[in-house]
Amino acid sequence: MTPYFDWFQKSVVLASVSPRREEILKMILPEFIIHPSDYVEKNHRNADPPTLVVCHAIEKAKSVAPDHPNCWIIGADTVVVKDGIVLGKPADRDDALRMLKFLSGATHSVFTGYCVLNSDNGKYLKGFEKTDVTFREIPNRMAAHYVDHFHPLDKAGSYAIQDFSTVFLEKVDGCFYNVVGFPLAKFYNQVLNDLSNCL
């Protein structure tokens, strides 16, 4: 466990199948259990993004908590939002291309919600982060190349900022790791200060 704050002798479970979240969490926590959630996300077109991602994060954590007594369960969820429209993961290749065209040459926001749930008493802390991302114009051939070679169907907004899609970027305003899928700095500091409230 990390020497910088106390997890109170409880194991930690990441309720996610995302390799990106796993890699980011390992920066502060070398050992934890991975238990993917079977919670099905439902993104509503007019939903308030912070409320939506935090709700999804909590439900993901709750879905695996019964299998892990005396643990901290971490849930997280990320969506991309432009012009009030919430983009989750694309349904197929055509949907992925549609999303990239929609994001091309414009600024969108990435919201990630997270929670840490005490599986023994149901108490949790929660939070979210927002990062604004501006894309250059994406030529159709480049978008098609990306979709066909970089497998974005499991990524909100149909891109992963840490892979080839970085060439789409004009600027990022906010936490880079939030766009990858987990806002580590905000999460770390909230856990450092508030985790004891969930005992």
ChimeraX commands (.cxc) that place a marker at each C-alpha (Angstrom):
marker #1 position 0.00,0.00,0.00 radius 0.5
marker #1 position 1.04,3.59,-0.47 radius 0.5
marker #1 position 2.90,5.12,2.50 radius 0.5
marker #1 position 1.28,8.51,2.00 radius 0.5
marker #1 position -2.13,7.81,3.46 radius 0.5
marker #1 position -3.88,5.06,5.38 radius 0.5
marker #1 position -6.40,2.69,3.79 radius 0.5
marker #1 position -7.20,1.44,7.33 radius 0.5
marker #1 position -6.12,-2.16,6.72 radius 0.5
marker #1 position -8.80,-2.72,4.09 radius 0.5
marker #1 position -8.15,-4.19,0.66 radius 0.5
marker #1 position -9.03,-2.08,-2.37 radius 0.5
marker #1 position -11.14,-3.30,-5.29 radius 0.5
marker #1 position -11.32,-1.53,-8.65 radius 0.5
marker #1 position -14.76,-2.14,-10.17 radius 0.5
marker #1 position -13.57,-1.69,-13.74 radius 0.5
marker #1 position -12.24,-3.61,-16.69 radius 0.5
marker #1 position -10.42,-0.54,-18.04 radius 0.5
marker #1 position -6.66,-1.10,-18.40 radius 0.5
marker #1 position -6.21,2.66,-18.41 radius 0.5
marker #1 position -7.77,3.06,-14.97 radius 0.5
marker #1 position -5.75,0.14,-13.69 radius 0.5
marker #1 position -2.49,1.73,-14.87 radius 0.5
marker #1 position -3.34,5.13,-13.39 radius 0.5
marker #1 position -4.42,3.73,-10.02 radius 0.5
marker #1 position -1.15,1.77,-9.77 radius 0.5
marker #1 position 0.66,5.11,-9.55 radius 0.5
marker #1 position -0.60,5.45,-5.97 radius 0.5
marker #1 position -1.63,1.91,-5.09 radius 0.5
marker #1 position 0.61,-0.97,-6.21 radius 0.5
marker #1 position -1.75,-3.73,-5.07 radius 0.5
marker #1 position -5.50,-3.97,-5.53 radius 0.5
marker #1 position -8.15,-6.40,-6.75 radius 0.5
marker #1 position -9.81,-5.97,-10.13 radius 0.5
marker #1 position -13.46,-6.99,-10.31 radius 0.5
marker #1 position -15.29,-5.68,-13.41 radius 0.5
marker #1 position -18.78,-4.40,-12.75 radius 0.5
marker #1 position -21.78,-5.78,-14.62 radius 0.5
marker #1 position -23.69,-2.52,-14.13 radius 0.5
marker #1 position -25.13,-1.30,-17.45 radius 0.5
marker #1 position -24.63,2.42,-18.01 radius 0.5
marker #1 position -27.54,4.39,-19.44 radius 0.5
marker #1 position -26.54,7.80,-20.76 radius 0.5
marker #1 position -29.39,10.22,-21.20 radius 0.5
marker #1 position -29.07,12.93,-23.85 radius 0.5
marker #1 position -30.12,15.76,-21.53 radius 0.5
marker #1 position -28.64,14.44,-18.29 radius 0.5
marker #1 position -26.47,16.65,-16.10 radius 0.5
marker #1 position -22.97,15.21,-16.81 radius 0.5
marker #1 position -21.51,15.47,-13.27 radius 0.5
marker #1 position -24.59,13.83,-11.78 radius 0.5
marker #1 position -24.56,11.15,-14.46 radius 0.5
marker #1 position -20.94,10.06,-14.08 radius 0.5
marker #1 position -21.03,10.09,-10.28 radius 0.5
marker #1 position -24.22,8.03,-10.30 radius 0.5
marker #1 position -22.64,5.49,-12.66 radius 0.5
marker #1 position -19.51,5.32,-10.50 radius 0.5
marker #1 position -21.52,4.64,-7.35 radius 0.5
marker #1 position -23.64,1.97,-9.01 radius 0.5
marker #1 position -20.57,0.22,-10.41 radius 0.5
marker #1 position -19.04,0.09,-6.94 radius 0.5
marker #1 position -22.27,-1.13,-5.35 radius 0.5
marker #1 position -22.62,-3.90,-7.94 radius 0.5
marker #1 position -19.41,-5.66,-6.82 radius 0.5
marker #1 position -19.48,-4.77,-3.10 radius 0.5
marker #1 position -21.39,-7.90,-1.98 radius 0.5
marker #1 position -18.49,-10.05,-3.22 radius 0.5
marker #1 position -15.88,-8.11,-1.23 radius 0.5
marker #1 position -16.60,-7.61,2.49 radius 0.5
marker #1 position -14.33,-5.28,4.47 radius 0.5
marker #1 position -13.00,-3.58,1.34 radius 0.5
marker #1 position -12.90,-0.21,-0.33 radius 0.5
marker #1 position -14.59,-0.41,-3.74 radius 0.5
marker #1 position -13.56,2.15,-6.35 radius 0.5
marker #1 position -16.00,2.91,-9.16 radius 0.5
marker #1 position -15.50,5.34,-12.02 radius 0.5
marker #1 position -17.23,6.45,-15.19 radius 0.5
marker #1 position -16.28,8.80,-18.04 radius 0.5
marker #1 position -18.38,10.58,-20.64 radius 0.5
marker #1 position -17.66,13.11,-23.36 radius 0.5
marker #1 position -20.03,16.07,-23.75 radius 0.5
marker #1 position -20.41,18.55,-26.60 radius 0.5
marker #1 position -23.26,21.00,-27.12 radius 0.5
marker #1 position -25.11,19.37,-24.26 radius 0.5
marker #1 position -25.01,15.96,-25.91 radius 0.5
marker #1 position -23.55,13.11,-23.84 radius 0.5
marker #1 position -21.34,10.65,-25.71 radius 0.5
marker #1 position -20.57,7.30,-24.16 radius 0.5
marker #1 position -18.92,4.40,-25.97 radius 0.5
marker #1 position -19.75,4.04,-29.68 radius 0.5
marker #1 position -22.07,1.23,-30.70 radius 0.5
marker #1 position -20.15,0.30,-33.85 radius 0.5
marker #1 position -17.73,1.61,-36.50 radius 0.5
marker #1 position -20.23,4.01,-38.05 radius 0.5
marker #1 position -21.12,5.41,-34.64 radius 0.5
marker #1 position -17.41,5.89,-33.86 radius 0.5
marker #1 position -16.90,7.82,-37.11 radius 0.5
marker #1 position -19.98,9.92,-36.38 radius 0.5
marker #1 position -18.63,10.84,-32.96 radius 0.5
marker #1 position -15.22,11.87,-34.31 radius 0.5
marker #1 position -16.86,14.01,-36.98 radius 0.5
marker #1 position -19.01,15.61,-34.28 radius 0.5
marker #1 position -15.92,16.41,-32.16 radius 0.5
marker #1 position -13.76,17.58,-35.10 radius 0.5
marker #1 position -12.63,21.21,-35.03 radius 0.5
marker #1 position -14.38,22.01,-31.76 radius 0.5
marker #1 position -14.09,21.96,-27.98 radius 0.5
marker #1 position -15.75,19.27,-25.89 radius 0.5
marker #1 position -15.70,18.42,-22.19 radius 0.5
marker #1 position -14.68,15.16,-20.55 radius 0.5
marker #1 position -16.30,14.31,-17.22 radius 0.5
marker #1 position -15.13,11.49,-14.98 radius 0.5
marker #1 position -17.00,10.60,-11.82 radius 0.5
marker #1 position -15.58,8.38,-9.10 radius 0.5
marker #1 position -16.47,6.99,-5.72 radius 0.5
marker #1 position -14.83,4.97,-2.94 radius 0.5
marker #1 position -17.36,2.76,-1.19 radius 0.5
marker #1 position -16.90,1.05,2.18 radius 0.5
marker #1 position -18.44,-2.36,1.49 radius 0.5
marker #1 position -19.11,-2.96,5.19 radius 0.5
marker #1 position -21.32,0.04,5.95 radius 0.5
marker #1 position -22.28,1.49,2.55 radius 0.5
marker #1 position -20.64,4.85,3.23 radius 0.5
marker #1 position -18.78,6.44,0.34 radius 0.5
marker #1 position -16.97,9.50,-0.86 radius 0.5
marker #1 position -17.60,10.77,-4.36 radius 0.5
marker #1 position -16.35,13.39,-6.78 radius 0.5
marker #1 position -15.88,14.30,-10.40 radius 0.5
marker #1 position -13.47,16.17,-12.65 radius 0.5
marker #1 position -14.05,18.13,-15.85 radius 0.5
marker #1 position -11.46,18.72,-18.58 radius 0.5
marker #1 position -12.00,20.72,-21.77 radius 0.5
marker #1 position -10.42,19.29,-24.93 radius 0.5
marker #1 position -10.14,21.07,-28.27 radius 0.5
marker #1 position -9.68,19.04,-31.44 radius 0.5
marker #1 position -8.25,20.22,-34.74 radius 0.5
marker #1 position -10.23,19.45,-37.88 radius 0.5
marker #1 position -10.04,15.69,-38.40 radius 0.5
marker #1 position -9.96,14.64,-42.09 radius 0.5
marker #1 position -12.33,11.80,-42.92 radius 0.5
marker #1 position -9.49,9.51,-44.00 radius 0.5
marker #1 position -7.65,10.10,-40.73 radius 0.5
marker #1 position -10.79,9.38,-38.71 radius 0.5
marker #1 position -11.33,6.15,-40.64 radius 0.5
marker #1 position -7.69,5.13,-40.12 radius 0.5
marker #1 position -8.02,5.74,-36.40 radius 0.5
marker #1 position -11.25,3.78,-36.02 radius 0.5
marker #1 position -9.93,0.87,-38.08 radius 0.5
marker #1 position -6.56,0.54,-36.35 radius 0.5
marker #1 position -6.93,1.78,-32.76 radius 0.5
marker #1 position -10.11,0.03,-31.57 radius 0.5
marker #1 position -12.02,2.94,-30.00 radius 0.5
marker #1 position -15.30,1.09,-29.46 radius 0.5
marker #1 position -14.64,0.74,-25.71 radius 0.5
marker #1 position -13.82,4.42,-25.23 radius 0.5
marker #1 position -16.14,7.31,-24.42 radius 0.5
marker #1 position -16.32,9.70,-27.35 radius 0.5
marker #1 position -14.58,7.15,-29.59 radius 0.5
marker #1 position -11.00,8.12,-28.76 radius 0.5
marker #1 position -8.20,7.57,-26.24 radius 0.5
marker #1 position -6.10,10.68,-25.74 radius 0.5
marker #1 position -2.96,8.66,-24.98 radius 0.5
marker #1 position -2.85,6.86,-28.35 radius 0.5
marker #1 position -2.74,8.01,-32.00 radius 0.5
marker #1 position -5.67,10.35,-31.40 radius 0.5
marker #1 position -3.25,12.73,-29.68 radius 0.5
marker #1 position -2.62,14.10,-33.20 radius 0.5
marker #1 position -6.19,15.41,-33.15 radius 0.5
marker #1 position -5.41,17.70,-30.22 radius 0.5
marker #1 position -5.16,21.44,-30.32 radius 0.5
marker #1 position -5.22,21.96,-26.56 radius 0.5
marker #1 position -6.24,20.41,-23.25 radius 0.5
marker #1 position -7.53,22.62,-20.44 radius 0.5
marker #1 position -7.48,20.68,-17.18 radius 0.5
marker #1 position -6.38,17.28,-15.91 radius 0.5
marker #1 position -4.88,15.09,-18.64 radius 0.5
marker #1 position -5.43,11.88,-16.66 radius 0.5
marker #1 position -9.10,12.73,-16.37 radius 0.5
marker #1 position -9.35,12.43,-20.16 radius 0.5
marker #1 position -7.50,9.11,-20.02 radius 0.5
marker #1 position -10.19,7.93,-17.62 radius 0.5
marker #1 position -9.28,8.66,-14.01 radius 0.5
marker #1 position -8.57,12.07,-12.38 radius 0.5
marker #1 position -5.78,10.85,-10.15 radius 0.5
marker #1 position -4.76,14.12,-8.47 radius 0.5
marker #1 position -8.25,15.09,-7.36 radius 0.5
marker #1 position -9.04,11.51,-6.31 radius 0.5
marker #1 position -5.81,11.16,-4.32 radius 0.5
marker #1 position -6.27,14.38,-2.40 radius 0.5
marker #1 position -9.92,13.68,-1.60 radius 0.5
marker #1 position -9.07,10.20,-0.32 radius 0.5
marker #1 position -6.17,11.62,1.68 radius 0.5
marker #1 position -8.47,14.12,3.43 radius 0.5
marker #1 position -11.87,12.41,3.56 radius 0.5
marker #1 position -11.58,8.61,3.56 radius 0.5
marker #1 position -11.76,8.38,7.35 radius 0.5
marker #1 position -15.28,9.82,7.17 radius 0.5
marker #1 position -16.42,6.57,5.55 radius 0.5
marker #1 position -15.36,4.29,8.40 radius 0.5
marker link #1:1,2 radius 0.2
marker link #1:2,3 radius 0.2
marker link #1:3,4 radius 0.2
marker link #1:4,5 radius 0.2
marker link #1:5,6 radius 0.2
marker link #1:6,7 radius 0.2
marker link #1:7,8 radius 0.2
marker link #1:8,9 radius 0.2
marker link #1:9,10 radius 0.2
marker link #1:10,11 radius 0.2
marker link #1:11,12 radius 0.2
marker link #1:12,13 radius 0.2
marker link #1:13,14 radius 0.2
marker link #1:14,15 radius 0.2
marker link #1:15,16 radius 0.2
marker link #1:16,17 radius 0.2
marker link #1:17,18 radius 0.2
marker link #1:18,19 radius 0.2
marker link #1:19,20 radius 0.2
marker link #1:20,21 radius 0.2
marker link #1:21,22 radius 0.2
marker link #1:22,23 radius 0.2
marker link #1:23,24 radius 0.2
marker link #1:24,25 radius 0.2
marker link #1:25,26 radius 0.2
marker link #1:26,27 radius 0.2
marker link #1:27,28 radius 0.2
marker link #1:28,29 radius 0.2
marker link #1:29,30 radius 0.2
marker link #1:30,31 radius 0.2
marker link #1:31,32 radius 0.2
marker link #1:32,33 radius 0.2
marker link #1:33,34 radius 0.2
marker link #1:34,35 radius 0.2
marker link #1:35,36 radius 0.2
marker link #1:36,37 radius 0.2
marker link #1:37,38 radius 0.2
marker link #1:38,39 radius 0.2
marker link #1:39,40 radius 0.2
marker link #1:40,41 radius 0.2
marker link #1:41,42 radius 0.2
marker link #1:42,43 radius 0.2
marker link #1:43,44 radius 0.2
marker link #1:44,45 radius 0.2
marker link #1:45,46 radius 0.2
marker link #1:46,47 radius 0.2
marker link #1:47,48 radius 0.2
marker link #1:48,49 radius 0.2
marker link #1:49,50 radius 0.2
marker link #1:50,51 radius 0.2
marker link #1:51,52 radius 0.2
marker link #1:52,53 radius 0.2
marker link #1:53,54 radius 0.2
marker link #1:54,55 radius 0.2
marker link #1:55,56 radius 0.2
marker link #1:56,57 radius 0.2
marker link #1:57,58 radius 0.2
marker link #1:58,59 radius 0.2
marker link #1:59,60 radius 0.2
marker link #1:60,61 radius 0.2
marker link #1:61,62 radius 0.2
marker link #1:62,63 radius 0.2
marker link #1:63,64 radius 0.2
marker link #1:64,65 radius 0.2
marker link #1:65,66 radius 0.2
marker link #1:66,67 radius 0.2
marker link #1:67,68 radius 0.2
marker link #1:68,69 radius 0.2
marker link #1:69,70 radius 0.2
marker link #1:70,71 radius 0.2
marker link #1:71,72 radius 0.2
marker link #1:72,73 radius 0.2
marker link #1:73,74 radius 0.2
marker link #1:74,75 radius 0.2
marker link #1:75,76 radius 0.2
marker link #1:76,77 radius 0.2
marker link #1:77,78 radius 0.2
marker link #1:78,79 radius 0.2
marker link #1:79,80 radius 0.2
marker link #1:80,81 radius 0.2
marker link #1:81,82 radius 0.2
marker link #1:82,83 radius 0.2
marker link #1:83,84 radius 0.2
marker link #1:84,85 radius 0.2
marker link #1:85,86 radius 0.2
marker link #1:86,87 radius 0.2
marker link #1:87,88 radius 0.2
marker link #1:88,89 radius 0.2
marker link #1:89,90 radius 0.2
marker link #1:90,91 radius 0.2
marker link #1:91,92 radius 0.2
marker link #1:92,93 radius 0.2
marker link #1:93,94 radius 0.2
marker link #1:94,95 radius 0.2
marker link #1:95,96 radius 0.2
marker link #1:96,97 radius 0.2
marker link #1:97,98 radius 0.2
marker link #1:98,99 radius 0.2
marker link #1:99,100 radius 0.2
marker link #1:100,101 radius 0.2
marker link #1:101,102 radius 0.2
marker link #1:102,103 radius 0.2
marker link #1:103,104 radius 0.2
marker link #1:104,105 radius 0.2
marker link #1:105,106 radius 0.2
marker link #1:106,107 radius 0.2
marker link #1:107,108 radius 0.2
marker link #1:108,109 radius 0.2
marker link #1:109,110 radius 0.2
marker link #1:110,111 radius 0.2
marker link #1:111,112 radius 0.2
marker link #1:112,113 radius 0.2
marker link #1:113,114 radius 0.2
marker link #1:114,115 radius 0.2
marker link #1:115,116 radius 0.2
marker link #1:116,117 radius 0.2
marker link #1:117,118 radius 0.2
marker link #1:118,119 radius 0.2
marker link #1:119,120 radius 0.2
marker link #1:120,121 radius 0.2
marker link #1:121,122 radius 0.2
marker link #1:122,123 radius 0.2
marker link #1:123,124 radius 0.2
marker link #1:124,125 radius 0.2
marker link #1:125,126 radius 0.2
marker link #1:126,127 radius 0.2
marker link #1:127,128 radius 0.2
marker link #1:128,129 radius 0.2
marker link #1:129,130 radius 0.2
marker link #1:130,131 radius 0.2
marker link #1:131,132 radius 0.2
marker link #1:132,133 radius 0.2
marker link #1:133,134 radius 0.2
marker link #1:134,135 radius 0.2
marker link #1:135,136 radius 0.2
marker link #1:136,137 radius 0.2
marker link #1:137,138 radius 0.2
marker link #1:138,139 radius 0.2
marker link #1:139,140 radius 0.2
marker link #1:140,141 radius 0.2
marker link #1:141,142 radius 0.2
marker link #1:142,143 radius 0.2
marker link #1:143,144 radius 0.2
marker link #1:144,145 radius 0.2
marker link #1:145,146 radius 0.2
marker link #1:146,147 radius 0.2
marker link #1:147,148 radius 0.2
marker link #1:148,149 radius 0.2
marker link #1:149,150 radius 0.2
marker link #1:150,151 radius 0.2
marker link #1:151,152 radius 0.2
marker link #1:152,153 radius 0.2
marker link #1:153,154 radius 0.2
marker link #1:154,155 radius 0.2
marker link #1:155,156 radius 0.2
marker link #1:156,157 radius 0.2
marker link #1:157,158 radius 0.2
marker link #1:158,159 radius 0.2
marker link #1:159,160 radius 0.2
marker link #1:160,161 radius 0.2
marker link #1:161,162 radius 0.2
marker link #1:162,163 radius 0.2
marker link #1:163,164 radius 0.2
marker link #1:164,165 radius 0.2
marker link #1:165,166 radius 0.2
marker link #1:166,167 radius 0.2
marker link #1:167,168 radius 0.2
marker link #1:168,169 radius 0.2
marker link #1:169,170 radius 0.2
marker link #1:170,171 radius 0.2
marker link #1:171,172 radius 0.2
marker link #1:172,173 radius 0.2
marker link #1:173,174 radius 0.2
marker link #1:174,175 radius 0.2
marker link #1:175,176 radius 0.2
marker link #1:176,177 radius 0.2
marker link #1:177,178 radius 0.2
marker link #1:178,179 radius 0.2
marker link #1:179,180 radius 0.2
marker link #1:180,181 radius 0.2
marker link #1:181,182 radius 0.2
marker link #1:182,183 radius 0.2
marker link #1:183,184 radius 0.2
marker link #1:184,185 radius 0.2
marker link #1:185,186 radius 0.2
marker link #1:186,187 radius 0.2
marker link #1:187,188 radius 0.2
marker link #1:188,189 radius 0.2
marker link #1:189,190 radius 0.2
marker link #1:190,191 radius 0.2
marker link #1:191,192 radius 0.2
marker link #1:192,193 radius 0.2
marker link #1:193,194 radius 0.2
marker link #1:194,195 radius 0.2
marker link #1:195,196 radius 0.2
marker link #1:196,197 radius 0.2
marker link #1:197,198 radius 0.2
marker link #1:198,199 radius 0.2
view
